[in-house]
Amino acid sequence: MTLLTADDVLNKKFQATKFREGYEQDEVDEFLDEVVEAMRQLEAENAELKAKLEAATSGQAAAPAQPVVEEPVVEQPAPVAAAAPVAAASEAPVAASGMLELAQRLHDEHVANGKAEGERIVAEARSTGEQIVRDAEDQRNRTLAQLEKERSGLEHTIDELRRFESDYRTRLKSYLSGLLANVEESNSEAVSPNL
């Protein structure tokens, strides 16, 4: 695994999710695992460099004094070479802590974005739910009003049919009574001439 750089963390792009805004959680978690591994490697390297520096420093202090043999003085780049590991050792914790801060900031941003997105989705769902309830209540009220109107119309039709039935019975009874009276009158006339 190659070590991550601050630019790697800064320029990391995540795929957008399919059904909500934000980043794919598994992808972010995997990337943060890479950041943690890189930071652990930097910490181990830093500890190793510190140990080497301490060993070199204590080795120079504990070395017995050697008799000095005068030789021609030749400039050597040793002090510069010795300074390089010291500079690298002092820069490693700064780079690691910077990367840790950047990773923490990215994590906090993702968490904040996730919470904000979650709150937005919940608010949107509540709003949609309330709208659905309002629409259902309006539909129910319209349906009840329509049914009440139809019931009223049916009751009116039933009343008209009852009046018609009553009138029809009265007329039928009157008609039948008239026919019966005619039959009786015809019978009495037919019986009278024979007497």
N, CA, C and O of each residue as an XYZ file, in Angstrom:
780
protein
N       0.857     -1.181      0.000
C       0.000      0.000      0.000
C       0.896      1.235      0.000
O       1.827      1.331      0.800
N       0.616      2.173     -0.892
C       1.396      3.394     -0.950
C       0.883      4.364      0.096
O      -0.301      4.380      0.433
N       1.798      5.168      0.598
C       1.408      6.158      1.607
C       0.581      7.264      0.966
O       0.854      7.703     -0.151
N      -0.402      7.688      1.678
C      -1.224      8.798      1.194
C      -0.516     10.107      1.467
O       0.206     10.251      2.454
N      -0.734     11.054      0.582
C      -0.215     12.397      0.812
C      -1.370     13.300      1.177
O      -2.538     12.939      1.036
N      -1.019     14.483      1.649
C      -2.075     15.450      1.973
C      -2.883     15.787      0.722
O      -4.091     16.011      0.805
N      -2.225     15.822     -0.427
C      -2.937     16.088     -1.688
C      -3.915     14.963     -2.009
O      -5.004     15.211     -2.529
N      -3.521     13.707     -1.695
C      -4.447     12.585     -1.915
C      -5.725     12.772     -1.120
O      -6.826     12.567     -1.631
N      -5.567     13.161      0.129
C      -6.747     13.369      0.992
C      -7.554     14.553      0.488
O      -8.781     14.494      0.399
N      -6.846     15.636      0.158
C      -7.530     16.856     -0.271
C      -8.272     16.663     -1.587
O      -9.361     17.207     -1.768
N      -7.701     15.903     -2.497
C      -8.285     15.745     -3.833
C      -9.166     14.516     -3.987
O      -9.667     14.250     -5.079
N      -9.361     13.767     -2.919
C     -10.187     12.555     -2.999
C     -11.618     12.938     -3.373
O     -12.209     13.832     -2.767
N     -12.164     12.254     -4.375
C     -13.549     12.473     -4.815
C     -14.332     11.198     -4.540
O     -13.841     10.098     -4.793
N     -15.537     11.341     -4.029
C     -16.419     10.206     -3.757
C     -17.568     10.242     -4.737
O     -17.984     11.308     -5.191
N     -18.080      9.061     -5.061
C     -19.228      8.993     -5.958
C     -20.472      9.448     -5.209
O     -20.642      9.169     -4.023
N     -21.332     10.151     -5.928
C     -22.601     10.580     -5.329
C     -23.498      9.365     -5.172
O     -23.422      8.423     -5.961
N     -24.346      9.388     -4.153
C     -25.263      8.271     -3.931
C     -26.403      8.344     -4.933
O     -26.617      9.378     -5.566
N     -27.138      7.237     -5.076
C     -28.179      7.157     -6.092
C     -29.501      7.752     -5.635
O     -30.212      8.361     -6.435
N     -29.840      7.586     -4.367
C     -31.180      7.961     -3.929
C     -31.201      9.141     -2.969
O     -32.273      9.571     -2.545
N     -30.056      9.659     -2.628
C     -30.022     10.802     -1.722
C     -28.732     11.559     -1.977
O     -27.794     11.023     -2.567
N     -28.689     12.788     -1.538
C     -27.476     13.563     -1.701
C     -26.458     13.121     -0.659
O     -26.837     12.565      0.372
N     -25.182     13.355     -0.907
C     -24.148     12.967      0.039
C     -23.207     11.977     -0.622
O     -23.217     11.815     -1.842
N     -22.395     11.316      0.191
C     -21.418     10.374     -0.321
C     -21.771      8.966      0.099
O     -22.485      8.748      1.078
N     -21.258      8.014     -0.661
C     -21.475      6.611     -0.349
C     -20.691      6.291      0.914
O     -19.469      6.436      0.933
N     -21.364      5.865      1.955
C     -20.754      5.679      3.273
C     -19.630      4.650      3.230
O     -18.582      4.869      3.839
N     -19.816      3.549      2.536
C     -18.780      2.516      2.488
C     -17.512      3.047      1.830
O     -16.405      2.733      2.267
N     -17.667      3.839      0.799
C     -16.510      4.403      0.101
C     -15.745      5.362      1.014
O     -14.515      5.348      1.050
N     -16.484      6.190      1.747
C     -15.850      7.129      2.692
C     -15.135      6.347      3.786
O     -14.009      6.688      4.149
N     -15.771      5.300      4.318
C     -15.153      4.500      5.372
C     -13.871      3.838      4.880
O     -12.873      3.808      5.600
N     -13.892      3.306      3.652
C     -12.691      2.682      3.097
C     -11.560      3.699      2.964
O     -10.405      3.408      3.276
N     -11.912      4.896      2.497
C     -10.886      5.924      2.345
C     -10.315      6.321      3.701
O      -9.103      6.491      3.837
N     -11.164      6.469      4.690
C     -10.684      6.819      6.031
C      -9.803      5.702      6.590
O      -8.845      5.977      7.312
N     -10.118      4.436      6.263
C      -9.254      3.333      6.684
C      -7.873      3.477      6.057
O      -6.865      3.223      6.715
N      -7.818      3.888      4.779
C      -6.530      4.121      4.109
C      -5.773      5.248      4.811
O      -4.566      5.152      5.034
N      -6.492      6.311      5.156
C      -5.852      7.444      5.843
C      -5.275      6.976      7.173
O      -4.152      7.337      7.524
N      -6.040      6.172      7.918
C      -5.569      5.675      9.211
C      -4.319      4.826      9.021
O      -3.354      4.973      9.769
N      -4.324      3.923      8.012
C      -3.164      3.070      7.765
C      -1.931      3.911      7.415
O      -0.831      3.649      7.902
N      -2.130      4.915      6.573
C      -1.010      5.785      6.190
C      -0.477      6.523      7.411
O       0.733      6.688      7.566
N      -1.366      6.956      8.256
C      -0.943      7.682      9.455
C      -0.203      6.754     10.419
O       0.761      7.163     11.066
N      -0.658      5.509     10.510
C       0.053      4.551     11.376
C       1.468      4.299     10.858
O       2.422      4.194     11.629
N       1.579      4.205      9.531
C       2.912      4.010      8.948
C       3.805      5.222      9.227
O       4.986      5.081      9.542
N       3.219      6.405      9.105
C       3.994      7.618      9.399
C       4.395      7.658     10.873
O       5.517      8.042     11.205
N       3.481      7.263     11.751
C       3.812      7.245     13.180
C       4.934      6.250     13.460
O       5.838      6.538     14.245
N       4.880      5.065     12.814
C       5.926      4.060     13.016
C       7.262      4.578     12.483
O       8.300      4.430     13.127
N       7.220      5.184     11.305
C       8.445      5.753     10.718
C       8.999      6.857     11.604
O      10.208      6.960     11.808
N       8.101      7.680     12.126
C       8.510      8.776     13.005
C       9.175      8.223     14.271
O      10.212      8.720     14.711
N       8.551      7.178     14.853
C       9.119      6.578     16.065
C      10.491      5.974     15.768
O      11.410      6.081     16.580
N      10.624      5.340     14.602
C      11.906      4.743     14.213
C      12.979      5.820     14.044
O      14.112      5.662     14.499
N      12.599      6.924     13.380
C      13.560      8.021     13.178
C      13.957      8.645     14.517
O      15.118      9.004     14.716
N      13.006      8.772     15.424
C      13.333      9.317     16.754
C      14.304      8.398     17.490
O      15.256      8.852     18.125
N      14.040      7.086     17.388
C      14.925      6.129     18.053
C      16.329      6.209     17.472
O      17.313      6.176     18.211
N      16.425      6.315     16.146
C      17.742      6.424     15.503
C      18.438      7.712     15.922
O      19.644      7.726     16.172
N      17.659      8.804     15.996
C      18.234     10.094     16.394
C      18.744     10.031     17.824
O      19.835     10.517     18.121
N      17.954      9.430     18.710
C      18.389      9.304     20.112
C      19.627      8.422     20.215
O      20.563      8.703     20.964
N      19.597      7.327     19.422
C      20.761      6.434     19.454
C      22.004      7.150     18.945
O      23.090      7.000     19.505
N      21.840      7.931     17.878
C      22.986      8.658     17.332
C      23.467      9.719     18.312
O      24.668      9.909     18.499
N      22.511     10.410     18.936
C      22.869     11.464     19.882
C      23.532     10.869     21.115
O      24.554     11.385     21.566
N      22.981      9.804     21.667
C      23.562      9.202     22.865
C      24.866      8.488     22.524
O      25.756      8.404     23.371
N      24.998      7.978     21.314
C      26.234      7.314     20.892
C      27.372      8.306     20.786
O      28.512      7.966     21.103
N      27.093      9.527     20.347
C      28.135     10.543     20.248
C      28.535     11.007     21.637
O      29.711     11.260     21.897
N      27.551     11.122     22.541
C      27.859     11.603     23.882
C      28.598     10.537     24.671
O      29.458     10.880     25.482
N      28.303      9.261     24.470
C      28.906      8.189     25.251
C      30.226      7.706     24.653
O      30.952      6.966     25.316
N      30.555      8.094     23.440
C      31.783      7.612     22.809
C      32.997      8.147     23.561
O      33.064      9.337     23.868
N      33.955      7.273     23.857
C      35.157      7.745     24.573
C      35.976      8.664     23.675
O      35.953      8.563     22.449
N      36.669      9.522     24.306
C      37.478     10.475     23.552
C      38.614      9.724     22.868
O      39.336      8.971     23.522
N      38.777      9.910     21.619
C      39.827      9.281     20.831
C      40.997     10.267     20.738
O      40.796     11.481     20.714
N      42.177      9.749     20.689
C      43.282     10.676     20.497
C      43.164     11.336     19.126
O      42.849     10.698     18.122
N      43.419     12.591     19.129
C      43.255     13.360     17.916
C      44.499     13.207     17.072
O      45.618     13.464     17.516
N      44.273     12.784     15.854
C      45.383     12.679     14.912
C      45.167     13.787     13.915
O      44.107     13.903     13.300
N      46.159     14.572     13.772
C      45.977     15.701     12.884
C      46.113     15.244     11.459
O      47.108     14.648     11.046
N      45.097     15.541     10.748
C      45.081     15.238      9.331
C      44.673     16.500      8.624
O      44.160     17.435      9.238
N      44.903     16.524      7.327
C      44.488     17.725      6.634
C      42.960     17.862      6.718
O      42.210     16.890      6.619
N      42.556     19.082      6.901
C      41.130     19.343      7.041
C      40.497     19.320      5.670
O      40.888     20.060      4.767
N      39.517     18.461      5.535
C      38.780     18.358      4.281
C      37.316     18.610      4.627
O      36.759     17.997      5.538
N      36.722     19.508      3.893
C      35.290     19.790      4.163
C      34.465     18.591      3.748
O      34.592     18.081      2.634
N      33.628     18.155      4.653
C      32.755     17.035      4.367
C      31.305     17.477      4.573
O      31.001     18.318      5.419
N      30.445     16.896      3.788
C      29.039     17.288      3.909
C      28.310     16.560      5.031
O      27.080     16.518      5.038
N      29.053     15.980      5.987
C      28.408     15.199      7.036
C      27.410     16.010      7.852
O      26.312     15.518      8.112
N      27.739     17.222      8.264
C      26.752     17.955      9.062
C      25.453     18.156      8.301
O      24.377     18.104      8.896
N      25.531     18.385      6.999
C      24.314     18.577      6.216
C      23.540     17.268      6.154
O      22.316     17.267      6.291
N      24.234     16.156      5.950
C      23.575     14.858      5.866
C      22.938     14.516      7.208
O      21.843     13.954      7.245
N      23.605     14.847      8.306
C      23.051     14.549      9.624
C      21.832     15.417      9.885
O      20.901     14.999     10.574
N      21.837     16.608      9.340
C      20.699     17.503      9.566
C      19.461     17.035      8.807
O      18.338     17.298      9.240
N      19.647     16.352      7.695
C      18.504     15.921      6.885
C      17.593     14.960      7.643
O      16.380     15.166      7.638
N      18.132     13.893      8.313
C      17.228     13.028      9.067
C      16.537     13.780     10.201
O      15.373     13.518     10.507
N      17.249     14.709     10.820
C      16.634     15.480     11.906
C      15.487     16.311     11.354
O      14.416     16.377     11.959
N      15.709     16.952     10.196
C      14.641     17.752      9.587
C      13.485     16.863      9.170
O      12.323     17.215      9.374
N      13.798     15.695      8.578
C      12.740     14.777      8.151
C      11.972     14.272      9.365
O      10.750     14.133      9.316
N      12.693     13.993     10.464
C      12.030     13.500     11.671
C      11.122     14.564     12.265
O      10.043     14.253     12.770
N      11.557     15.829     12.207
C      10.710     16.879     12.782
C       9.530     17.215     11.873
O       8.491     17.669     12.352
N       9.684     16.993     10.545
C       8.578     17.269      9.621
C       7.529     16.154      9.622
O       6.358     16.416      9.346
N       7.929     14.919      9.927
C       6.999     13.790      9.885
C       5.825     13.968     10.845
O       4.684     13.733     10.447
N       6.064     14.380     12.110
C       4.904     14.569     12.988
C       3.990     15.686     12.503
O       2.769     15.606     12.645
N       4.596     16.740     11.923
C       3.779     17.838     11.419
C       2.908     17.342     10.269
O       1.717     17.648     10.214
N       3.503     16.571      9.343
C       2.736     16.041      8.212
C       1.658     15.084      8.704
O       0.529     15.116      8.214
N       1.999     14.233      9.669
C       1.019     13.277     10.199
C      -0.113     13.998     10.908
O      -1.283     13.660     10.724
N       0.231     14.992     11.719
C      -0.836     15.706     12.438
C      -1.679     16.526     11.463
O      -2.889     16.661     11.645
N      -1.035     17.076     10.422
C      -1.803     17.801      9.403
C      -2.756     16.880      8.669
O      -3.903     17.234      8.395
N      -2.258     15.679      8.351
C      -3.116     14.718      7.651
C      -4.249     14.267      8.575
O      -5.391     14.099      8.145
N      -3.910     14.075      9.852
C      -4.939     13.680     10.821
C      -6.001     14.772     10.950
O      -7.198     14.483     10.983
N      -5.558     16.021     11.020
C      -6.514     17.135     11.103
C      -7.384     17.203      9.854
O      -8.594     17.415      9.937
N      -6.752     17.021      8.692
C      -7.501     17.049      7.435
C      -8.507     15.909      7.380
O      -9.656     16.105      6.984
N      -8.072     14.718      7.778
C      -8.990     13.566      7.791
C     -10.137     13.806      8.763
O     -11.291     13.497      8.466
N      -9.804     14.366      9.939
C     -10.855     14.649     10.926
C     -11.825     15.697     10.387
O     -13.038     15.578     10.559
N     -11.279     16.729      9.732
C     -12.137     17.772      9.171
C     -13.047     17.201      8.079
O     -14.235     17.519      8.023
N     -12.476     16.351      7.208
C     -13.288     15.703      6.171
C     -14.369     14.831      6.799
O     -15.524     14.842      6.372
N     -13.976     14.082      7.812
C     -14.952     13.235      8.506
C     -16.066     14.085      9.104
O     -17.246     13.773      8.945
N     -15.686     15.167      9.798
C     -16.693     16.050     10.410
C     -17.604     16.662      9.363
O     -18.812     16.778      9.570
N     -17.015     17.060      8.219
C     -17.838     17.625      7.142
C     -18.824     16.583      6.610
O     -19.994     16.885      6.378
N     -18.340     15.357      6.420
C     -19.223     14.299      5.914
C     -20.327     13.986      6.915
O     -21.478     13.774      6.533
N     -19.976     13.957      8.192
C     -20.990     13.703      9.220
C     -22.005     14.835      9.242
O     -23.210     14.594      9.300
N     -21.511     16.085      9.194
C     -22.421     17.235      9.199
C     -23.313     17.225      7.959
O     -24.516     17.473      8.046
N     -22.711     16.938      6.804
C     -23.500     16.855      5.568
C     -24.536     15.741      5.659
O     -25.676     15.900      5.225
N     -24.122     14.613      6.231
C     -25.051     13.499      6.388
C     -26.210     13.852      7.310
O     -27.363     13.527      7.026
N     -25.893     14.521      8.422
C     -26.955     14.928      9.353
C     -27.886     15.933      8.686
O     -29.107     15.828      8.802
N     -27.311     16.904      7.990
C     -28.139     17.907      7.316
C     -29.017     17.250      6.257
O     -30.195     17.580      6.119
N     -28.434     16.320      5.518
C     -29.213     15.615      4.492
C     -30.310     14.780      5.136
O     -31.435     14.732      4.638
N     -29.981     14.125      6.242
C     -30.985     13.345      6.960
C     -32.124     14.216      7.456
O     -33.292     13.849      7.330
N     -31.787     15.369      8.021
C     -32.820     16.288      8.503
C     -33.666     16.802      7.341
O     -34.882     16.942      7.471
N     -33.024     17.084      6.202
C     -33.766     17.553      5.041
C     -34.733     16.475      4.543
O     -35.883     16.762      4.214
N     -34.250     15.238      4.494
C     -35.093     14.134      4.026
C     -36.265     13.923      4.982
O     -37.396     13.705      4.547
N     -35.991     13.988      6.294
C     -37.073     13.814      7.275
C     -38.092     14.934      7.138
O     -39.297     14.684      7.150
N     -37.609     16.185      7.004
C     -38.532     17.316      6.855
C     -39.352     17.177      5.576
O     -40.551     17.452      5.563
N     -38.699     16.751      4.512
C     -39.399     16.563      3.234
C     -40.434     15.445      3.354
O     -41.545     15.555      2.835
N     -40.058     14.375      4.040
C     -40.996     13.259      4.235
C     -42.191     13.696      5.079
O     -43.329     13.322      4.792
N     -41.930     14.490      6.122
C     -43.038     14.991      6.945
C     -43.963     15.863      6.119
O     -45.186     15.733      6.184
N     -43.363     16.755      5.340
C     -44.161     17.650      4.499
C     -44.994     16.847      3.503
O     -46.181     17.115      3.312
N     -44.362     15.865      2.874
C     -45.083     15.016      1.914
C     -46.186     14.239      2.618
O     -47.293     14.115      2.093
N     -45.891     13.716      3.803
C     -46.893     12.983      4.566
C     -48.080     13.862      4.934
O     -49.233     13.448      4.816
N     -47.784     15.084      5.383
C     -48.871     16.006      5.731
C     -49.705     16.342      4.504
O     -50.929     16.444      4.593
N     -49.054     16.515      3.362
C     -49.781     16.810      2.126
C     -50.669     15.630      1.734
O     -51.806     15.824      1.306
N     -50.157     14.422      1.878
C     -50.943     13.229      1.552
C     -52.156     13.140      2.468
O     -53.259     12.826      2.020
N     -51.947     13.420      3.769
C     -53.074     13.386      4.714
C     -54.111     14.436      4.336
O     -55.310     14.157      4.335
N     -53.647     15.648      4.012
C     -54.589     16.717      3.610
C     -55.361     16.321      2.359
O     -56.574     16.512      2.279
N     -54.641     15.764      1.377
C     -55.306     15.339      0.142
C     -56.329     14.236      0.420
O     -57.426     14.237     -0.138
N     -55.954     13.296      1.289
C     -56.873     12.200      1.620
C     -58.111     12.736      2.339
O     -59.229     12.297      2.069
N     -57.909     13.690      3.259
C     -59.055     14.273      3.963
C     -59.954     15.041      3.003
O     -61.179     14.963      3.095
N     -59.344     15.784      2.082
C     -60.148     16.505      1.082
C     -60.939     15.520      0.222
O     -62.121     15.736     -0.046
N     -60.291     14.447     -0.207
C     -60.966     13.430     -1.022
C     -62.103     12.791     -0.234
O     -63.194     12.583     -0.764
N     -61.841     12.482      1.033
C     -62.880     11.885      1.871
C     -64.069     12.831      2.013
O     -65.222     12.415      1.901
N     -63.772     14.125      2.265
C     -64.858     15.107      2.413
C     -65.660     15.244      1.118
O     -66.887     15.333      1.149
N     -64.959     15.261     -0.021
C     -65.669     15.339     -1.304
C     -66.529     14.100     -1.529
O     -67.667     14.198     -1.989
N     -65.970     12.924     -1.198
C     -66.716     11.675     -1.377
C     -67.942     11.645     -0.467
O     -69.026     11.247     -0.892
N     -67.765     12.071      0.800
C     -68.899     12.093      1.731
C     -69.974     13.067      1.256
O     -71.165     12.770      1.340
N     -69.552     14.228      0.758
C     -70.523     15.209      0.253
C     -71.266     14.641     -0.949
O     -72.480     14.812     -1.066
N     -70.546     13.967     -1.840
C     -71.169     13.363     -3.018
C     -72.159     12.280     -2.603
O     -73.267     12.206     -3.133
N     -71.749     11.436     -1.644
C     -72.641     10.367     -1.170
C     -73.877     10.940     -0.474
O     -74.984     10.422     -0.626
N     -73.673     12.010      0.286
C     -74.811     12.660      0.956
C     -75.779     13.229     -0.062
O     -76.995     13.135      0.102
N     -75.232     13.820     -1.118
C     -76.070     14.368     -2.182
C     -76.852     13.249     -2.872
O     -78.048     13.385     -3.133
N     -76.163     12.138     -3.166
C     -76.831     11.007     -3.805
C     -77.897     10.414     -2.884
O     -78.975     10.045     -3.348
N     -77.608     10.320     -1.592
C     -78.589      9.796     -0.635
C     -79.822     10.674     -0.585
O     -80.955     10.193     -0.559
N     -79.569     11.987     -0.572
C     -80.693     12.926     -0.555
C     -81.547     12.756     -1.816
O     -82.776     12.777     -1.751
N     -80.881     12.589     -2.961
C     -81.596     12.376     -4.216
C     -82.397     11.080     -4.191
O     -83.531     11.040     -4.668
N     -81.811     10.018     -3.634
C     -82.510      8.737     -3.554
C     -83.707      8.820     -2.603
O     -84.767      8.257     -2.878
N     -83.527      9.524     -1.489
C     -84.651      9.689     -0.557
C     -85.792     10.452     -1.220
O     -86.962     10.120     -1.029
N     -85.452     11.458     -1.988
C     -86.477     12.225     -2.710
C     -87.203     11.324     -3.716
O     -88.427     11.376     -3.833
N     -86.436     10.497     -4.441
C     -87.029      9.573     -5.410
C     -87.935      8.573     -4.703
O     -89.018      8.261     -5.199
N     -87.504      8.068     -3.552
C     -88.325      7.121     -2.791
C     -89.635      7.780     -2.342
O     -90.700      7.167     -2.417
N     -89.550      9.032     -1.875
C     -90.767      9.755     -1.467
C     -91.722      9.920     -2.657
O     -92.932      9.745     -2.518
N     -91.167     10.257     -3.823
C     -92.014     10.405     -5.009
C     -92.670      9.073     -5.382
O     -93.850      9.027     -5.729
N     -91.882      7.984     -5.304
C     -92.436      6.665     -5.612
C     -93.537      6.276     -4.615
O     -94.535      5.674     -5.008
N     -93.367      6.611     -3.341
C     -94.408      6.309     -2.347
C     -95.683      7.104     -2.636
O     -96.789      6.573     -2.537
N     -95.522      8.371     -2.991
C     -96.703      9.187     -3.337
C     -97.396      8.622     -4.574
O     -98.623      8.541     -4.635
N     -96.575      8.228     -5.569
C     -97.139      7.644     -6.772
C     -97.891      6.362     -6.434
O     -98.997      6.143     -6.927
N     -97.300      5.515     -5.597
C     -97.941      4.265     -5.197
C     -99.266      4.548     -4.490
O    -100.282      3.907     -4.760
N     -99.229      5.520     -3.581
C    -100.449      5.860     -2.835
C    -101.532      6.371     -3.786
O    -102.687      5.953     -3.705
N    -101.148      7.280     -4.689
C    -102.113      7.797     -5.663
C    -102.623      6.669     -6.561
O    -103.819      6.593     -6.846
N    -101.723      5.797     -7.004
C    -102.102      4.707     -7.894
C    -103.079      3.770     -7.192
O    -104.072      3.353     -7.790
N    -102.810      3.435     -5.929
C    -103.711      2.560     -5.173
C    -105.103      3.217     -5.031
O    -106.138      2.572     -5.201
N    -105.081      4.511     -4.716
C    -106.352      5.213     -4.543
C    -107.142      5.196     -5.844
O    -108.337      4.902     -5.830
N    -106.508      5.502     -6.956
C    -107.197      5.502     -8.252
C    -107.639      4.100     -8.654
O    -108.734      3.917     -9.186
N    -106.778      3.102     -8.395
C    -107.128      1.726     -8.733
C    -108.327      1.271     -7.905
O    -109.244      0.627     -8.415
N    -108.304      1.617     -6.621
C    -109.414      1.248     -5.744
C    -110.704      1.921     -6.212
O    -111.769      1.305     -6.243
N    -110.583      3.193     -6.572
C    -111.757      3.926     -7.060
C    -112.262      3.317     -8.352
O    -113.470      3.166     -8.540
N    -111.355      2.969     -9.238
C    -111.739      2.365    -10.512
C    -112.419      1.019    -10.280
O    -113.469      0.742    -10.860
N    -111.819      0.181     -9.428
C    -112.400     -1.127     -9.148
C    -113.762     -0.993     -8.448
O    -114.682     -1.766     -8.716
N    -113.879     -0.026     -7.569
C    -115.167      0.208     -6.900
C    -116.219      0.613     -7.930
O    -117.364      0.166     -7.862
N    -115.831      1.454     -8.877
C    -116.759      1.862     -9.938
C    -117.184      0.671    -10.775
O    -118.368      0.534    -11.085
N    -116.254     -0.190    -11.148
C    -116.582     -1.387    -11.921
C    -117.514     -2.299    -11.136
O    -118.460     -2.851    -11.698
N    -117.259     -2.457     -9.867
C    -118.094     -3.311     -9.035
C    -119.503     -2.729     -8.934
O    -120.491     -3.463     -8.953
N    -119.581     -1.438     -8.828
C    -120.894     -0.786     -8.762
C    -121.633     -0.984    -10.079
O    -122.838     -1.240    -10.076
N    -120.938     -0.871    -11.197
C    -121.576     -1.090    -12.511
C    -122.065     -2.519    -12.648
O    -123.151     -2.751    -13.179
N    -121.286     -3.476    -12.181
C    -121.676     -4.879    -12.278
C    -122.914     -5.114    -11.419
O    -123.850     -5.788    -11.850
N    -122.927     -4.573    -10.229
C    -124.085     -4.754     -9.351
C    -125.341     -4.086     -9.943
O    -126.445     -4.623     -9.859
N    -125.149     -2.959    -10.514
C    -126.286     -2.245    -11.131
C    -126.810     -3.034    -12.326
O    -128.020     -3.124    -12.535
N    -125.900     -3.603    -13.106
C    -126.314     -4.414    -14.253
C    -127.055     -5.660    -13.779
O    -128.032     -6.068    -14.406
N    -126.622     -6.248    -12.722
C    -127.277     -7.441    -12.192
C    -128.654     -7.087    -11.645
O    -129.601     -7.847    -11.848
N    -128.789     -6.007    -10.987
C    -130.099     -5.644    -10.435
C    -131.055     -5.280    -11.543
O    -132.246     -5.548    -11.387
N    -130.646     -4.701    -12.630
C    -131.519     -4.395    -13.755
C    -131.911     -5.662    -14.469
O    -133.040     -5.809    -14.937
N    -130.959     -6.583    -14.548
C    -131.282     -7.836    -15.220
C    -132.269     -8.655    -14.389
O    -133.071     -9.382    -14.976
N    -132.257     -8.583    -13.120
C    -133.159     -9.348    -12.264
C    -134.540     -8.649    -12.242
O    -135.549     -9.353    -12.229
N    -134.632     -7.357    -12.238
C    -135.902     -6.634    -12.142
C    -136.817     -6.918    -13.327
O    -137.983     -7.168    -13.024
N    -136.512     -6.925    -14.574
C    -137.474     -7.123    -15.637
C    -138.115     -8.498    -15.583
O    -139.229     -8.664    -16.080
N    -137.498     -9.426    -15.038
C    -138.109    -10.773    -15.000
C    -139.171    -10.854    -13.923
O    -139.994    -11.768    -13.974
N    -139.204    -10.002    -12.999
C    -140.193    -10.059    -11.955
C    -141.442     -9.531    -12.515
O    -142.454     -9.471    -11.818
